[in-house]
């Protein structure tokens, strides 16, 4: 973030630059992250610009990333964990426990959501983890709000001894706006207070609800980050990037519509919401991706939004908000009934010169279920390849195939294996399942920007007796070698137990 020496006024920056500036101004000492859209760009910016005293770690697993950040927090260093929305699922285990366990220095999780599913396996909403884990969630709308939210998140984390979530999206990262950096930010050296162990496990939960939760509720109700403009009998409640769209629309059309923009969405400011709803004849909730706020207040008959059909689920556009306002007098709207299919869409298939293409074609011809993984292999599920049949989560292929009714193939990348697939392999070996694991090894996390991956070959050999490394790196030999590989695959499918074939080839994008 450019901040010329001596300049104290606002500087025009992106949301991404605002987040970085806030982290540096807060004195963050450790950053742990797992690559994935839309947060890879955030991590790369932090890694490139952070001073030497800030430790930046690319991790293979979100649970491990948060646990490492918790270690930093306990020892008195402010820490930041950066992950995309599906990574929140993986780190939820230590997250939920850390709240009643308590922490030390401030710890914030930046959760990158993907409304519209540009590069993800689902369209989930990280705000729900505020309720699951009972932590505060900030949902900033513009660069200034992003800067102030991250700073306040660290302060709140230390005063409550709990992690705090800041939710972002790709559009917030790219949005530009004026940001005034603060020169008076408290940088504490808080450490873990182990006197919490005087309490029972139940006592820790009681302590949270009696002493900590009221602080979170007070933050939600009284934060200066909330914006309220009163104008007219119709009102809009929004959070996140859609708040910016609402502001633009109301300004462009010069509409007399009130606007309550929330930046803290967990806990929800119930009193503030109740007062706003009672002051207006109709209230439209504008949010993405899920009806998070709306679902809590839809018991009020004058509340409209996604659940009433006025707005679509997922990504929100300005013209959709305009349509909702134009139809605010209707209790139900049936405009958004279209279900998107891949027909007519640009296929996000594998690279045309991918060295693994013959492998996927070979898998297509096998008359068995093929378990894929959340990596390049998932792009082989649709036409024309139609190679893998299922793909539930990153690292899930081996465990999924271990549940099939007969020996079949689990296709997993080297990054998926190191992320969590190795656990599936351990269980498959220990429980004596029949599964053929094909590790498509290009030493690259190709879907997330070409990050390097650890070599687990020796670890896999230590776990499993039947491991073969198959070099597939010469495109001129691919024709003859694919027949050899197919024969090997069919041989391994005919024997009991766990078999592993490492198929090695360079990534054509990042070699």
Buried (B, 14 or more C-beta within 10 A) or exposed (E): BEBEEEEEEEBEBBBBBBBBBBBBBBBBBBBBBBBBBBBBBBBBBBBEBBEEEBBBBBBBBBBBBBBBBBBBBBBBBBBBBBBBBBBBBBBBEBBBEBBBBBBBBBBBBBBBBBBBBEBBBEBBBBBBBBBEBBBBBBBBBBBBBBBBBBBBBBBBBBBBBBBBBBBBBBBBBBBEBEBBBEEEEEEBEBBBEEEBEEBEEEEBBEBBEEEBBEBBBEBBBEBEBBBBBEEBEBBBBBBBBBBBBBBEBBEEEEBEBBBBBBBBBBBBBEEBBEEBBEEBEBBBBBBBBBBBBBBBBBEEEBBBBBBBBBBBBBBBBBEBBBBBBEBBEBEEBEEBEEEEEEEEEEEEBBBEEBBBBBBBBBBBEBEBBBBBBBBBBBBBBBEEBBBBBBBBBBBBBBBBBBEBEEBBBBBBBBBBBBBBBBBBBBEBBEEEBBBBBBBBBBBBBBBBBBBEBEEBBEBBBEBBEBBEBBEBBEBEEBEEBBEEBBEBBEEBBEEEBBBBBBBBBBBBBBE
